[in-house]
Amino acid sequence: MLDYNDCLQKHIDNLKSCSKKSKSRVKAQSTLSSYHTTRAAQLKTICAPSLEAEYLQARHDAIQNAIDECRTELNRIYSKGSSNTSPKHNRTDYMIDSFEAASSVLLKLSEKIDKLKEQKMKEDAALLQAKILCENLSYTHGVKESKTEKANNSRKKHERKLKEIENDIARFEDEYEHEKKTYRVEARRIYEKCRVLEEK
C-alpha cells in the first residue's frame, strides 16, 4: 500500500506539471492561432489535470493517514517494549497479510481508475486540438475537402474514445464503491481479531 501511495504521489506531481506547462503554452499562443476558439475555453479544458491532482491528493492523504494509523496500532500491539522482554506476537505477519489481501482488490480498482483518468486527460487534450483544427480549417479558404473530412473524422474518433473512457470510469467507480463497503466489513473483522489477540 505504501508503494502504491508513493506511485500515486508521483502521478499527482506529473499532473500538476502537465497542467502548468499547458497553461504556459496557451497563454503564449497567438490570439489568431485558434480563431473563434477562445483561450478561456482552452484554459478550462487544460485545468482538468490540476483538478484531478487535487482529487488524487485528497485520496493520497487519506491513504497515508490509514497507513500511519495502522502502523501506529501494529507498533503498539506488537512492539517488544522498552524492557525488550515481550516477544513479537507470532501472528503479526498473518494479520498484516490479512489487511493487504482485504485491500488488494480495492487497490487494483483504484489503479485502474487512475490510469483511465490519465487516459481521459490525454484524450481531452487530443479532442481539444482536433476541434481547434476543424474550426481553423472551416475559416481557411482553399482547403481541400479531403483534409476537412479527415479532420472531422479525427474529431469524431476522439469523441467516441472519450465517451468509452468515461463509461469505463463510471463502471469501475461503481465497482470501487461496492468493494470499499466490502473492505470496511473485512477490515473491521480483522481489526477485531487483532484486539482479541492483544487481550490474550
GIURUR-V702671 format. One record per residue. N is the residue number from 0. SS is DSSP state (a for helix, b for strand, c for the rest). D_FIRST is the distance of its C-alpha to the first C-alpha in whole Angstrom. Layout:
{{N SS D_FIRST} {N SS D_FIRST}}
//
This chain:
{{0 c 0} {1 a 4} {2 a 5} {3 a 5} {4 a 6} {5 a 9} {6 a 10} {7 a 10} {8 a 12} {9 a 14} {10 a 15} {11 a 16} {12 a 19} {13 a 20} {14 a 21} {15 a 23} {16 a 24} {17 a 26} {18 a 27} {19 a 29} {20 a 30} {21 a 31} {22 a 33} {23 a 35} {24 a 36} {25 a 37} {26 a 39} {27 c 41} {28 c 42} {29 c 46} {30 c 47} {31 c 49} {32 c 46} {33 c 45} {34 c 48} {35 c 47} {36 c 43} {37 c 43} {38 a 40} {39 a 39} {40 a 38} {41 a 36} {42 a 35} {43 a 33} {44 a 32} {45 a 30} {46 c 29} {47 a 26} {48 a 24} {49 a 24} {50 a 24} {51 a 21} {52 a 19} {53 a 20} {54 a 18} {55 a 15} {56 a 15} {57 a 16} {58 a 13} {59 a 11} {60 a 13} {61 a 12} {62 a 8} {63 a 9} {64 a 12} {65 a 10} {66 a 8} {67 a 11} {68 a 13} {69 a 11} {70 a 12} {71 a 15} {72 a 16} {73 a 15} {74 a 17} {75 a 20} {76 a 20} {77 a 20} {78 c 21} {79 c 25} {80 c 26} {81 c 29} {82 c 31} {83 c 29} {84 c 31} {85 c 28} {86 c 26} {87 c 23} {88 c 22} {89 c 22} {90 c 20} {91 a 17} {92 a 15} {93 a 16} {94 a 15} {95 a 11} {96 a 11} {97 a 13} {98 a 10} {99 a 8} {100 a 11} {101 a 12} {102 a 9} {103 a 9} {104 a 12} {105 a 11} {106 a 8} {107 a 11} {108 a 13} {109 a 11} {110 a 11} {111 a 15} {112 a 16} {113 a 15} {114 a 17} {115 a 20} {116 a 20} {117 a 20} {118 a 23} {119 a 25} {120 a 25} {121 a 27} {122 a 29} {123 a 30} {124 a 31} {125 a 33} {126 a 34} {127 a 36} {128 a 37} {129 a 39} {130 a 40} {131 a 42} {132 a 43} {133 a 45} {134 a 46} {135 a 47} {136 a 49} {137 a 51} {138 c 52} {139 c 54} {140 c 57} {141 c 58} {142 c 54} {143 c 55} {144 a 54} {145 a 52} {146 a 49} {147 a 49} {148 a 48} {149 a 46} {150 a 44} {151 a 44} {152 a 43} {153 a 40} {154 a 39} {155 a 39} {156 a 37} {157 a 34} {158 a 35} {159 a 34} {160 a 31} {161 a 30} {162 a 31} {163 a 29} {164 a 26} {165 a 26} {166 a 27} {167 a 24} {168 a 22} {169 a 24} {170 a 23} {171 a 19} {172 a 19} {173 a 21} {174 a 19} {175 a 16} {176 a 18} {177 a 20} {178 a 16} {179 a 15} {180 a 18} {181 a 18} {182 a 14} {183 a 16} {184 a 19} {185 a 17} {186 a 14} {187 a 18} {188 a 19} {189 a 17} {190 a 17} {191 a 21} {192 a 21} {193 a 19} {194 a 22} {195 a 25} {196 a 24} {197 a 24} {198 a 27} {199 c 29}}
//
